[in-house]
Amino acid sequence: MVLVADDMIKITITFAELLEKAGYRVVFGFNGRWALDSAKRLTPKLAVLNYMMPGLNGLEVTKLLRNDPRTSQMKIILTSGYSLANEHVQREGVDV
């Protein structure tokens, strides 16, 4: 199962459709709180999170997932339309 969360509905649905066509089971939502709660409840193999979401952003969700034994080994991909997001992730020292 792959969890996809992005506050841009069109992007979320596009990711979900592409992953489903590739044969993956997908759950998706539109904010960081949903992503965190769903990841803890469903423990997917992979989470695709947008870096910039309202409330909890993708980096905050990643940190919280890394600190939970149930989700600490989950594969996470952070996406962003911002060119400086990668530098911020590296400065924060988060293992994505």
Secondary structure, 3 states (H helix, E strand, C coil): CEEEECCCHHHHHHHHHHHHHCCCCEEEECCHHHHHHHHHHHCCCEEEEECCCCCCCHHHHHHHHHCCCCCCCCEEEEECCCCCHHHHHHHHCCCC
